[in-house]
Amino acid sequence: MADVKLDYKQKKGFWIHETYAQLIFQFIYAELQKPQYVFSRKIEILEDCKDIVNGVTNGYMALMWHELLINQSDEETMIQVLKNIIKNLYAKGHSITMAELKSMPSEDEHWKAVMNKDFPVNELIRIFNALIQILEGNWESTNYDMKINW
């Protein structure tokens, strides 16, 4: 798998390995399915997330929020989604167990094979915090390499 750039407005974002992008989208997809989140294009956002977690977009994965988050309300709702994910991650302790990783729904057998050890929660939180900064307009880099310690 390759690296992918997750960026939003003004091409501000970061580079990350697709394996980790698929992992964060597992959490985003699960959280987005909750009925309390209202988006202008929720069905399309869910479909995009599902394609990512299933490996359909491997090799050409992109963060499509520039097309799917239509207005300020959508952006604020996505920020709340990400903050709730972070809150849930803190409750998990130091790591996501390999058993939990293997139980995540995905049709991508390669991804499931690669998820072969516990994943540090603090690394996931770091990624989600970066996504929040991007949505809030506080992220300045257009070429940051998000190295993950795993």
N, C-alpha and C positions, 0 to 999 in steps of 0.2 A: 504494500500500500504506500501511497504517496503522502506528502504533506499537503495541507489545504489552507488557504487563507480565509479566515473568518473575519469579514469586515462589514461595515455598514456605511454610514454617510461619509462622504469625502474619502472613501477607501481606507478609513482608519480601522485598524484591526490587528490581527496577529496570525502568524503561521503556526500550525499545529499538525501533528501526525493524524491521519484519517482514523486510526484506531481510537485515539482519544476523543476525536470529534464524534465518532459513533457512540462512544460511551456517554458523553454529555447529552447527546440527543436521546439516549435511552431515558435519562432523567427528565428531560424537557417533554418528551412525548408522553410519559406516564403522568406528569403533572398537568399537562395541557388537557388531558382527557377529563379532568374534573369539571363539573358543570358550572362552577362559580366563575370561570374565566370566559369573558365575552370579548370576541374579536370580530372585526368587520369580515374577515375571511378565515374563520376558524377551521372550516373543513379543509381548505387548501393548506393551511399551516400544519394540520394533523397529517395530511397526505404527504407533505414534504418531509416531515419528521419520520414518518413510517418508512418512506423510501430510504432515508439515510440509515436508520437502524437495521433495515433489511439488506443493506449493502448494494442497493440498486444504483446508487450514485457514486460508488467507488471509482476513483480515477478522475472524476469531474464534480466532486462534491462542492457545493457552494451554500453559503448562508443567504437564503432568499428573502430575508426580512425587508430589504429595500422594496420588494414587490408585494410582500404579504402584510406588512404593518402599514396600514393606510393613513393613520392619523395619530395624533398625540395620545389619544385614549388607548389605542392599540399598543403604542410604545410603553405607556405607563403600566398597562396590564402585563406585558411581557416582563417588565422589570419586576413586578410583583411575583410572577411565576418563578423567576430566577431567585428572588429573595426567599421564597418559600422552599425552593429546592435546597438552598444553602441551610436554612433552618432544619430541614429534614436530615441533611447530611451530618450536621453537628450531632444530632441524636444517635447516629450510627456508631459513634466512637472514632477510633483511629483509622479504620480501614473498611472498605467494602470487601466482604469475603469472596473468595473464589467461587464458593457455592452460589452466592447471590449473583455474581457476574454471569455464571453459567446458566442461571435460571432466567435471565433477562430474555424477553422474546426477540428473536432475530432469525431471519432465514439465511444469514451470512455465516456459513459454517467456518470459514477462515477466521472471522472475527471471534467466534466462540472459542476456537482453538488457541488463539493468541491470548485470550483472557485466562491465563493459566496460573495466576497467583493473586493474592489480595492486593487491592488498589488503595493507595493512601487517600483518605478523605481530604486532607489539606491540599492536595494537588487539584482535586476536583473543585474545591471551594475557590482556589486561586483562579481557575478558568472561569467559573461563574461570575466571580467579582469583575474580571476583565470584561465579560460580556455586558454586565450591568454598566460599567464605565463607558463602554462603546455606545450603548443605548442612551445614556445620559449626556453624551457628548463630552465626557471628561477624558477619554482615551486619546492620546496624542500621536501614537506611533502608527505609521503606515507599513512598517516592515519588521515588526517585533517577532522574534522566534521564541515561541512558548515551549521551552524545554521542560519536559515532565520527568520528575524523579520517580521512576517506577522500575 
